[in-house]
């Protein structure tokens, strides 16, 4: 009726050029009365409490009418010459178009029409069942002040509250804050402004941001919830689009998270778990499957059976929370069967965590971890009792600390002779495993702290089903409790809660989850050696692979040795062939500290005419002076990035810019000492120090034009100690570098470090402020550093800020 009156106002003004003041006042009064007429309806539609069918559709229709009234009010202002509030004017043609549009009868918008159809569909459903006293008390919503029956009569339904969540693109959630409280769909849409803001909630700091699982209060109530499911599930998917038969799987993931929420299971959580499992079972059984005549529940049951019976198919499961939750809706599975499922799920969780940590690791790193996991049987299993995640866990380093790649195969074979089939992770192997499980991993799988509770809850559900006779009996008892006041149903609920309650709170440790170290080691070895033969000794297989890779790398580095100043000539020079011969380069142990050192050097050498490769070399040296270190991914990795180019840059800088004599033993020793500071390698390895000094000395001799024809080639690997005595004489024991503290860099700031100016005719006779890494036993050798370059300004050009270090 109000819309009709507004259309009449528009038609009265249509085609008019002027309007008298009295007529304008009369029209404005009509618009004001229209607003006053709609205000009571608007107040009711925007109230979360009370009983009103089609509240969302009514709000949307009111918004459309209010928009039409606002357009007419603006049009009236164009006729009023006394109106000075808005100086904007539009032409008569545009004004006439607005009035003609407002005067036409336009059907409801697409959103209002869809909401109206939804309200009509709910009104055609059978009347909902009356609730019992328990059902009324349990389902009364504090936001709408209605119970499930009252909401169902309005076409509304109850859902469990959900806090912050992040859906995963492949299904499931990266994170989800499960709640046990209930809220009506209409109340949530209204109070959250259609999901745009979280609803404040007592006891939940993040509030209610989404609707979660529906409540199965009764069959009639569930029919109303089914109508609302597409809208609810749309918000729970990463794409924001509802897909029938696919989006419903998100409820399984939420149920799996409810299974391990805790760690102490309260009675309210256990009761909510029962209702959530009932709702998920009803949703899956009422959703058609991908094949004719099947349901989504049939497909889920088939998938979880395959997961349990075929270990090779477990890697294809995208969401392990959903796999665990599927065990709650499978009919006929007893306690033993669900215990097997829990064992399979946590084992797959462990495998995926280790595989994620090793995703960028090569074969040498995997073999080093395998060696660390196959140590002697010492009996020290205290690492299994450390709580996960470990508060003092460090970064995951797979550098094979403590392994000698040449002697490791023989050591493993001797251990196998002494104790066949018996072993335990070494200390370094146990630390790597704990660091892997304590590191942050963004995935949609249960976290290590939840594994022990998961292994408790799934068998507890099996005991509940066994005591009730079948899963259908559990659902029937729960449904009867909501609509029947028989005290026996409430007693059944108490027995169900008692069966689900864990007998004790287990610590979140590997021992609580797996019992011993054998299974943990077996899962980790399956990741390190994907093609392992279970019928053969693991130690012997690792020893054979270690010996094979050492022999292959040894042959390759001797095939491509260091002869002079040129890079070894490969038949095909590519990243793959370089990695196959020399492995991976060393990387900074502290990337943040290395970035600070790099930025300082780049600022100081901004306009000094220094090449990018020299800047990178000076940045690595500055990083060492600040206490940083480099580490290879594994002991068999030996690639030194920029070895030849950086040595050539130093030689050219001394000769051309500094006009310095580069010949002679003293200059050679100084150059080797400087290069050991500028190159990336593990300076804690004395064998590597001797070999790298020999290699740099050989390259320097070639740059000086020394005849090297009588010199034997040097193998291009730091872990092979095969240099002669003259070359090894370059590597003396190192002296510790002075660590530069933050804020104490020559009196300057990090972006404006002080440095002496050096002209073209200036020669360097003193040593750099950094101590020589290859100094003698009594005196340190003078080293040339980056202090000879001029500070020009503290700002850093954008091109250098965005520079990424790539292999030269």
C-alpha positions in Angstrom: 0.0 0.0 0.0 2.8 2.4 0.9 4.6 1.6 -2.4 1.4 2.3 -4.3 1.1 5.7 -2.6 4.7 6.5 -3.5 4.1 5.6 -7.1 1.1 8.0 -7.2 3.3 10.8 -6.0 5.8 10.1 -8.7 3.1 10.0 -11.4 1.7 13.4 -10.1 5.1 15.0 -10.6 6.0 13.3 -13.9 6.2 15.8 -16.8 5.8 18.9 -14.6 8.2 21.9 -14.9 7.2 23.7 -11.8 5.3 22.9 -8.6 3.7 25.4 -6.3 4.9 25.8 -2.7 1.6 24.5 -1.3 1.7 21.4 -3.5 5.3 20.7 -2.5 4.4 20.9 1.2 1.5 18.5 0.6 3.7 16.0 -1.2 6.4 16.2 1.5 3.7 15.5 4.1 2.7 12.4 2.1 6.3 11.2 2.1 6.6 11.8 5.8 3.3 9.9 6.5 4.6 7.0 4.3 7.8 6.8 6.5 5.7 7.0 9.7 3.4 4.2 8.4 6.3 1.9 7.8 8.2 2.6 11.0 6.3 0.1 13.2 6.8 -2.6 10.6 10.5 -1.7 10.3 11.0 -1.8 14.1 9.5 -5.3 14.2 11.5 -6.5 11.2 14.8 -5.2 12.7 14.2 -6.8 16.1 16.0 -10.1 16.8 13.3 -11.1 19.3 9.7 -11.9 18.8 8.0 -14.3 16.3 7.7 -13.1 12.8 7.6 -15.2 9.6 9.8 -14.0 6.7 11.6 -11.4 8.7 14.5 -11.2 6.2 12.2 -10.9 3.2 10.3 -8.1 4.9 13.5 -6.2 5.7 14.6 -6.4 2.1 11.3 -5.2 0.8 11.3 -2.3 3.3 14.8 -1.4 2.1 13.5 -1.2 -1.5 10.5 1.0 -0.5 12.8 3.3 1.5 15.1 3.7 -1.5 12.1 4.7 -3.6 11.0 7.2 -1.0 14.5 8.7 -0.9 14.5 9.1 -4.6 11.2 11.0 -4.5 12.4 13.2 -1.7 15.4 14.2 -3.8 13.2 14.8 -6.8 11.0 17.2 -4.8 14.0 19.1 -3.8 14.7 19.9 -7.5 11.3 21.6 -7.7 11.8 23.7 -4.6 13.8 26.9 -5.3 14.0 27.6 -1.5 15.9 24.4 -0.8 19.5 25.4 -0.3 20.7 22.3 1.4 21.9 20.7 -1.8 23.2 23.0 -4.6 23.4 20.1 -7.1 20.8 20.3 -9.9 19.9 17.9 -12.7 18.3 18.5 -16.0 14.6 18.2 -16.6 15.1 15.1 -18.8 17.0 13.3 -16.0 14.4 14.4 -13.4 11.5 13.2 -15.6 13.3 9.8 -16.1 13.7 9.4 -12.3 10.0 10.2 -11.7 8.8 7.8 -14.5 10.9 5.0 -13.1 9.6 5.7 -9.5 6.0 5.7 -10.9 6.2 2.3 -12.5 5.2 -0.9 -10.7 8.4 -2.8 -10.4 8.5 -6.4 -9.0 10.6 -7.3 -6.0 14.3 -7.3 -6.5 16.1 -10.7 -6.9 17.2 -10.8 -3.2 13.8 -10.0 -1.9 12.1 -12.4 -4.3 14.5 -15.2 -3.2 13.9 -14.5 0.5 10.1 -14.5 -0.2 10.3 -17.9 -1.9 12.3 -19.3 1.0 9.7 -18.0 3.5 6.9 -19.5 1.3 8.7 -22.9 1.1 9.1 -23.0 4.9 5.4 -22.2 5.4 4.4 -25.2 3.3 6.3 -27.7 5.4 4.5 -29.8 8.0 4.0 -28.3 11.4 7.1 -28.9 13.7 6.8 -31.2 16.7 6.3 -29.9 20.2 9.5 -30.0 22.3 9.9 -31.7 25.7 10.9 -29.7 28.8 14.5 -30.6 28.2 14.3 -29.7 24.5 12.8 -26.4 25.3 15.4 -25.5 27.8 18.3 -26.7 25.7 17.2 -25.0 22.5 16.1 -21.6 23.9 18.2 -19.0 22.1 19.4 -16.1 24.2 19.5 -13.8 21.2 16.0 -14.4 19.7 14.4 -15.5 23.1 12.7 -18.4 21.2 13.1 -22.1 21.4 13.5 -24.5 18.4 9.8 -25.1 18.1 8.9 -21.3 18.1 11.6 -20.7 15.5 10.5 -23.5 13.3 7.0 -22.1 13.2 8.5 -18.9 11.8 10.5 -20.8 9.2 13.7 -20.3 11.2 16.2 -22.8 12.7 19.0 -23.0 15.2 22.7 -23.4 14.4 25.8 -23.8 16.6 27.9 -20.7 16.9 31.2 -20.4 15.1 34.0 -17.9 15.7 36.8 -17.0 13.4 37.5 -19.4 10.6 39.6 -19.7 7.5 38.3 -22.2 4.9 40.9 -24.1 2.8 40.6 -24.1 -1.0 40.9 -27.9 -1.1 38.2 -28.5 1.5 38.1 -28.2 5.3 39.5 -25.3 7.3 42.9 -24.0 8.1 41.4 -22.7 11.4 38.0 -22.7 13.0 36.8 -21.6 16.4 34.1 -24.2 17.3 31.4 -23.1 19.8 28.8 -25.0 21.9 26.2 -22.2 22.0 23.2 -21.9 19.7 21.8 -18.9 17.8 18.9 -18.6 15.4 19.6 -17.9 11.7 17.5 -14.8 11.5 19.0 -13.4 14.7 22.5 -14.0 13.4 21.8 -12.3 10.0 20.2 -9.3 11.8 22.8 -8.8 14.6 25.8 -9.5 12.4 24.5 -7.2 9.6 24.4 -10.2 7.2 27.7 -11.6 8.4 29.7 -8.4 8.0 30.6 -8.1 11.7 31.0 -10.5 14.6 28.4 -10.6 17.3 29.7 -9.9 20.8 29.4 -12.9 23.0 30.2 -13.5 26.7 33.1 -15.9 27.1 34.2 -15.6 23.4 36.6 -12.7 22.8 36.3 -13.1 19.0 32.5 -13.2 19.1 30.2 -15.1 16.8 31.4 -14.5 13.2 29.7 -17.4 11.4 27.0 -20.1 11.7 28.3 -23.6 12.1 26.5 -27.0 12.3 22.7 -27.1 12.4 20.8 -28.5 15.4 18.6 -31.5 14.9 16.0 -30.7 17.5 13.2 -32.5 15.7 12.4 -33.6 12.2 10.2 -30.5 11.5 13.0 -28.2 12.8 15.5 -30.0 10.6 13.4 -29.5 7.5 13.5 -25.7 8.1 17.3 -25.9 8.7 17.7 -27.7 5.3 16.2 -24.7 3.5 18.8 -22.4 5.2 21.8 -24.7 4.6 22.8 -23.3 1.1 23.2 -19.8 2.6 25.1 -21.1 5.7 27.4 -23.3 3.7 28.1 -20.6 1.2 29.8 -18.6 3.9 31.9 -21.6 5.0 33.6 -22.2 1.6 36.7 -20.5 0.3 35.0 -19.7 -3.1 31.8 -18.3 -1.4 29.7 -20.5 -3.7 27.4 -23.3 -2.5 27.9 -26.7 -4.4 25.3 -29.3 -3.6 27.0 -32.6 -2.5 30.3 -30.9 -2.0 29.8 -28.0 0.4 28.1 -30.3 2.9 31.5 -31.9 3.6 32.5 -28.8 5.5 30.2 -29.9 8.2 32.3 -33.1 8.6 35.4 -31.0 9.1 33.7 -28.9 11.8 32.5 -32.1 13.5 36.1 -33.4 13.5 37.3 -30.2 15.2 34.5 -30.5 17.8 35.8 -34.1 18.5 39.2 -32.8 19.7 38.1 -29.5 21.2 39.2 -29.3 24.8 41.5 -30.6 26.1 39.3 -31.1 29.1 35.9 -32.3 27.9 33.1 -30.6 29.8 29.6 -32.0 29.9 28.3 -29.2 27.7 30.9 -30.1 25.1 30.0 -33.7 25.1 26.3 -33.0 24.8 27.0 -30.6 22.0 29.2 -33.3 20.3 26.2 -35.7 20.4 23.9 -33.2 18.8 26.5 -32.1 16.2 27.1 -35.7 15.2 23.3 -36.3 14.9 22.9 -33.2 12.7 25.8 -34.2 10.4 24.4 -37.7 10.0 21.0 -36.2 9.0 22.6 -33.8 6.5 24.7 -36.4 4.8 21.9 -39.0 4.6 19.5 -36.4 3.1 22.0 -35.1 0.5 22.0 -37.0 -2.8 25.3 -38.5 -3.8 27.1 -38.2 -7.1 25.6 -41.5 -8.3 21.9 -42.2 -8.8 20.3 -43.8 -5.8 23.1 -43.0 -3.4 23.5 -40.4 -0.6 26.5 -38.4 0.4 26.6 -40.5 3.6 27.2 -43.6 1.4 30.1 -41.9 -0.3 31.7 -40.7 3.0 31.4 -44.2 4.5 33.0 -45.7 1.4 35.9 -43.2 1.6 36.6 -43.8 5.3 36.6 -47.5 4.8 39.1 -47.2 2.0 41.3 -44.9 4.1 41.4 -47.5 6.8 41.8 -50.6 4.7 44.2 -49.2 2.0 47.2 -47.3 3.5 48.3 -46.3 0.0 45.1 -44.3 -0.5 45.5 -42.2 2.6 47.6 -39.6 0.9 44.5 -38.7 -1.2 42.4 -37.6 1.8 42.5 -33.8 1.8 41.0 -33.2 5.2 41.9 -35.6 8.1 39.5 -33.9 10.4 36.7 -35.0 8.1 38.1 -38.5 8.0 38.1 -38.7 11.8 34.6 -37.3 12.0 33.4 -39.9 9.4 34.0 -42.6 12.0 31.1 -41.1 14.1 28.5 -41.6 11.4 29.4 -45.1 10.2 26.9 -47.7 11.3 28.4 -51.0 12.6 31.9 -49.9 13.7 32.8 -51.0 17.2 35.5 -49.8 19.6 38.3 -51.8 18.0 37.5 -50.5 14.5 37.4 -46.9 15.6 40.7 -47.3 17.5 42.2 -48.5 14.2 40.8 -45.4 12.5 42.3 -43.1 15.2 45.6 -44.9 14.8 45.6 -44.5 11.1 44.6 -40.8 11.3 47.3 -39.8 13.7 49.9 -41.8 11.8 48.9 -40.0 8.6 49.1 -36.7 10.4 52.6 -37.4 11.5 53.6 -38.5 8.0 52.3 -35.3 6.5 54.0 -33.1 9.1 57.4 -34.7 8.3 56.7 -34.7 4.6 55.9 -30.9 4.8 59.2 -30.3 6.6 61.1 -32.3 3.9 59.2 -30.9 1.0 62.2 -28.9 -0.3 64.9 -31.4 0.8 67.0 -33.5 -1.5 68.1 -37.1 -1.1 71.2 -36.2 1.0 69.1 -34.4 3.6 66.6 -37.2 3.8 69.4 -39.8 4.2 71.0 -37.7 6.9 67.7 -37.7 8.8 67.4 -41.4 8.3 70.9 -41.9 9.7 69.9 -39.8 12.7 66.8 -41.9 13.3 68.6 -45.3 13.2 71.0 -44.9 16.1 71.9 -47.4 18.8 69.4 -48.6 21.3 70.3 -46.5 24.2 67.1 -46.7 26.2 66.8 -42.9 26.6 63.2 -42.1 25.5 62.6 -39.0 27.5 62.0 -37.1 24.2 58.8 -39.0 23.8 57.4 -37.4 27.0 58.0 -33.8 26.0 54.8 -31.8 25.5 53.8 -30.8 22.0 54.4 -28.2 20.8 57.7 -27.8 22.6 58.1 -24.3 24.0 61.9 -24.3 23.5 61.8 -25.9 20.1 64.1 -24.3 17.5 64.2 -24.1 13.7 64.1 -27.3 11.7 67.7 -27.9 10.4 68.4 -31.0 8.3 72.1 -30.4 8.0 73.1 -33.8 9.3 74.9 -32.5 12.4 77.3 -35.2 13.6 77.3 -37.4 10.4 80.4 -38.2 8.5 79.1 -39.1 5.0 82.2 -41.3 4.2 82.1 -43.4 7.4 78.4 -43.3 8.1 77.6 -46.4 6.0 80.1 -48.6 7.8 78.8 -47.3 11.2 75.3 -48.3 10.3 76.4 -51.8 9.2 78.3 -52.3 12.4 75.2 -51.2 14.4 73.1 -53.7 12.5 75.6 -56.5 13.3 75.6 -55.6 17.0 71.8 -55.2 17.4 69.8 -56.4 14.4 66.5 -54.6 13.9 66.9 -52.7 17.2 67.5 -49.0 17.2 66.3 -45.6 18.3 66.7 -42.0 17.1 69.9 -40.3 18.1 69.7 -37.1 20.1 69.9 -35.0 16.9 67.2 -37.1 15.2 64.9 -36.7 18.2 65.4 -33.0 18.2 64.7 -32.7 14.5 61.4 -34.6 15.0 60.3 -32.5 17.9 61.2 -29.3 16.0 59.2 -30.5 13.1 56.1 -31.2 15.2 56.5 -27.9 17.1 56.9 -25.7 14.1 54.0 -23.8 12.6 52.3 -25.7 9.8 49.3 -24.2 8.0 47.2 -27.1 7.0 43.7 -28.5 7.5 44.8 -31.5 9.6 44.8 -32.1 13.4 47.7 -30.5 15.2 50.1 -32.7 17.3 48.6 -31.4 20.6 45.2 -32.9 19.5 46.5 -36.4 18.6 46.3 -37.9 22.0 42.7 -36.7 22.6 41.7 -38.0 19.2 43.0 -41.4 20.1 40.8 -41.3 23.2 37.6 -39.9 21.7 37.1 -42.2 18.7 37.3 -45.4 20.9 35.0 -43.7 23.4 32.4 -43.2 20.7 32.8 -46.9 19.8 32.0 -47.8 23.5 28.9 -45.6 23.3 27.7 -47.3 20.2 28.4 -50.7 21.7 26.5 -50.0 24.9 23.5 -48.6 22.9 23.4 -51.6 20.5 23.8 -49.6 17.3 24.3 -46.1 16.0 20.6 -45.8 15.0 19.7 -46.4 18.7 21.9 -43.5 19.7 20.1 -41.2 17.3 16.6 -42.5 18.3 17.3 -41.9 22.0 18.6 -38.4 21.3 15.7 -37.5 19.1 13.2 -38.8 21.7 14.8 -36.8 24.4 14.1 -33.6 22.5 10.3 -34.3 22.1 9.4 -36.7 24.9 9.4 -36.0 28.6 10.1 -39.6 29.6 12.9 -39.6 32.3 14.5 -42.7 30.7 15.7 -40.6 27.8 17.5 -38.2 30.1 19.2 -41.1 31.8 20.3 -42.4 28.4 21.9 -39.0 27.8 23.8 -39.1 31.1 25.0 -42.6 30.2 26.1 -41.4 26.8 28.0 -38.5 28.3 29.7 -40.8 30.8 30.8 -43.2 28.0 32.3 -40.3 26.0 34.1 -38.7 28.9 37.8 -39.6 28.7 38.9 -41.5 31.8 42.0 -39.3 32.2 43.5 -36.3 30.5 46.5 -37.5 28.6 49.5 -35.2 28.0 50.0 -34.1 24.4 53.1 -36.2 23.9 54.3 -38.7 21.3 54.2 -41.4 24.0 50.6 -40.7 24.7 49.8 -40.9 21.0 52.0 -43.7 19.7 53.2 -45.5 22.8 56.8 -46.0 21.8 59.5 -44.8 19.4 59.2 -47.7 17.0 56.1 -46.5 15.2 57.3 -42.8 15.1 60.6 -44.0 13.5 58.7 -46.2 11.0 56.5 -43.3 9.9 59.5 -40.9 9.6 61.5 -43.5 7.7 58.6 -44.0 5.2 59.0 -40.3 4.3 62.8 -40.4 4.2 62.8 -43.5 2.1 59.6 -43.7 0.1 60.8 -46.9 -1.7 61.9 -48.7 1.4 61.7 -52.5 1.4 60.0 -53.6 4.7 61.4 -57.1 4.4 65.1 -55.8 4.6 67.0 -54.1 7.3 66.4 -50.3 7.4 70.0 -49.6 8.5 71.5 -51.7 5.6 69.2 -49.9 3.1 70.2 -46.5 4.4 73.9 -47.5 4.4 73.6 -48.7 0.8 72.0 -45.4 -0.4 74.5 -43.3 1.6 77.4 -45.2 0.0 75.9 -44.9 -3.4 75.4 -41.1 -3.2 78.9 -40.6 -1.7 80.5 -42.6 -4.5 78.5 -40.8 -7.2 79.2 -37.4 -5.8 82.9 -38.3 -5.3 83.2 -39.4 -8.9 81.4 -36.2 -10.2 83.5 -33.7 -8.1 86.7 -35.4 -9.3 85.4 -35.4 -12.9 84.8 -31.6 -12.6 87.8 -30.4 -10.4 89.2 -27.0 -9.7 92.0 -26.5 -12.2 92.3 -22.8 -12.4 90.3 -19.6 -12.4 87.6 -20.9 -14.7 84.4 -22.6 -13.5 84.5 -26.4 -14.1 83.2 -27.2 -17.6 80.0 -29.2 -17.5 78.6 -30.9 -20.6 75.2 -29.3 -19.9 75.4 -26.3 -17.6 72.0 -26.0 -15.9 70.6 -25.7 -12.4 69.8 -29.4 -12.3 73.3 -30.6 -13.4 74.9 -28.2 -10.9 72.8 -29.6 -8.1 73.5 -33.1 -9.2 77.3 -32.5 -8.9 77.7 -30.2 -6.0 74.3 -30.2 -4.3 72.8 -27.1 -2.6 74.5 -23.9 -1.5 74.9 -22.8 2.1 72.3 -20.5 3.5 72.3 -18.0 6.4 71.3 -19.6 9.7 69.7 -16.2 10.8 68.0 -14.7 7.7 66.9 -11.6 9.6 70.4 -10.8 10.7 71.7 -11.4 7.2 69.1 -9.0 5.8 70.2 -6.3 8.2 73.8 -6.8 7.1 72.9 -6.8 3.5 70.9 -3.5 3.8 73.8 -1.8 5.7 76.3 -2.8 3.0 74.0 -1.7 0.2 73.5 1.7 1.8 77.2 2.2 2.3 78.1 1.2 -1.3 75.2 2.8 -3.0 77.2 5.2 -5.2 80.7 3.7 -4.8 80.7 2.0 -8.2 80.8 -1.5 -6.8 79.4 -4.5 -8.7 76.4 -6.4 -7.3 78.5 -9.5 -6.8 80.9 -7.5 -4.7 78.1 -6.1 -2.6 76.7 -9.6 -2.0 80.2 -10.8 -0.9 80.6 -7.8 1.4 77.1 -8.4 2.8 78.1 -12.0 3.7 81.2 -10.8 5.4 79.2 -8.2 7.4 76.9 -10.9 8.4 79.8 -13.0 9.8 81.1 -9.9 11.7 77.7 -9.6 13.3 77.9 -13.2 14.6 76.1 -14.9 11.8 76.9 -18.3 10.3 76.1 -20.3 7.2 75.1 -23.9 7.0 74.8 -26.4 4.2 71.6 -28.4 3.9 73.6 -31.6 4.3 77.2 -32.6 4.7 77.3 -33.8 1.0 76.3 -30.4 -0.3 79.3 -28.3 -1.3 78.2 -25.7 -3.8 79.9 -22.3 -3.0 77.9 -19.6 -4.8 80.0 -17.0 -6.4 83.3 -18.7 -5.7 85.1 -17.9 -8.9 83.4 -14.6 -9.6 83.9 -13.1 -6.1 87.6 -14.2 -6.1 88.0 -12.5 -9.5 86.3 -9.4 -8.2 88.7 -9.1 -5.2 91.7 -9.7 -7.5 90.5 -7.0 -9.9 89.7 -4.5 -7.1 93.1 -4.8 -5.6 94.9 -4.4 -8.9 92.8 -1.7 -10.6 91.2 0.4 -8.0 93.6 0.1 -5.1 96.7 -0.3 -7.3 97.9 -3.0 -4.9 100.5 -5.7 -5.5 98.6 -9.1 -5.7 101.7 -11.3 -6.2 103.6 -13.1 -3.6 102.9 -15.4 -0.7 101.8 -12.6 1.7 99.2 -11.1 -0.7 98.0 -14.7 -1.5 97.4 -15.4 2.2 95.6 -12.1 2.7 93.4 -12.9 -0.3 92.5 -16.3 0.9 91.7 -15.0 4.4 89.5 -12.3 2.9 87.6 -14.8 0.6 86.9 -17.1 3.5 85.0 -14.2 5.0 83.2 -13.3 1.8 82.1 -16.8 0.8 79.2 -18.8 2.1 80.3 -22.0 3.9 80.2 -23.6 7.3 83.2 -22.1 9.1 82.8 -24.5 12.0 84.1 -27.4 9.9 87.9 -27.4 10.0 88.1 -29.9 7.1 86.0 -27.6 4.9 88.3 -24.7 6.0 91.4 -26.4 4.8 89.9 -27.5 1.6 88.3 -24.2 0.7 91.5 -22.3 1.5 93.3 -24.6 -0.9 90.7 -24.0 -3.6 90.8 -20.2 -3.3 94.6 -20.3 -3.3 94.5 -22.3 -6.5 92.1 -19.8 -8.2 94.2 -16.9 -7.0 97.3 -18.5 -8.5 95.6 -18.9 -11.8 94.5 -15.2 -11.8 98.1 -14.3 -11.1 99.3 -16.3 -14.1 101.2 -18.9 -12.1 102.0 -22.1 -14.1 99.7 -24.8 -12.6 100.4 -27.6 -15.1 102.5 -29.5 -12.5 99.8 -29.1 -9.8 97.3 -31.9 -9.5 93.6 -30.9 -9.9 91.6 -30.3 -6.7 88.3 -32.1 -6.3 85.5 -29.6 -6.1 84.1 -30.8 -2.8 84.8 -29.5 0.7 84.1 -32.8 2.3 87.0 -34.5 0.4 90.3 -33.9 2.1 92.6 -34.5 -0.9 94.7 -31.3 -1.2 98.5 -31.4 -1.0 100.6 -30.0 1.7 101.4 -26.7 0.0 97.7 -25.9 -0.5 96.8 -27.0 3.0 99.4 -24.6 4.4 97.0 -21.7 3.6 94.5 -22.9 6.2 95.6 -22.0 9.7 93.3 -22.2 12.8 90.9 -19.4 12.8 90.5 -16.6 15.3 87.1 -15.7 16.5 85.5 -12.7 14.7 84.5 -9.8 16.9 80.7 -9.7 17.1 79.2 -6.3 16.2 76.5 -5.3 18.6 73.4 -3.4 17.4 73.9 0.3 17.8 77.7 0.1 18.1 78.9 0.3 14.6 81.5 3.0 14.5 79.1 5.6 16.0 76.8 5.6 13.1 73.3 4.2 12.7 72.3 1.1 10.8 71.4 3.3 7.8 74.3 5.8 8.1 77.5 3.9 9.2 80.7 5.8 9.4 83.5 4.9 7.0 86.7 6.6 5.8 86.7 8.1 2.4 89.0 6.5 -0.1 90.1 8.3 -3.2 91.4 6.8 -6.4 95.1 7.3 -5.3 94.6 5.9 -1.8 96.3 2.6 -0.9 95.3 0.3 1.9 98.0 -0.7 4.2 96.0 -1.4 7.4 93.6 -4.2 8.3 89.9 -4.1 8.2 88.0 -3.9 11.5 87.0 -7.5 11.2 89.5 -10.0 12.4 91.0 -12.4 9.8 89.3 -15.8 9.8 92.5 -17.5 8.6 95.0 -15.7 10.8 98.2 -17.3 12.2 98.5 -18.7 15.6 100.0 -15.5 17.0 99.1 -12.6 14.7 96.1 -11.8 12.5 96.7 -11.1 8.8 95.5 -7.8 7.4 92.3 -8.1 5.5 90.6 -5.8 3.0 87.1 -5.0 3.9 84.1 -2.9 2.9 85.3 0.1 5.0 87.0 1.5 1.9 83.7 2.4 0.3 82.1 5.8 0.8 78.9 6.5 2.6 76.8 8.7 0.4 73.3 8.8 1.9 71.2 6.6 4.2 68.4 6.1 1.7 68.2 2.8 -0.2 67.1 2.8 -3.8 64.0 0.7 -4.5 65.8 -1.5 -7.0 68.3 -2.6 -4.3 65.6 -3.0 -1.7 63.9 -5.5 -4.0 67.1 -7.3 -4.9 66.9 -11.1 -4.4 70.2 -13.0 -4.2 70.4 -15.4 -7.1 73.2 -17.7 -8.1 75.8 -15.9 -10.2 
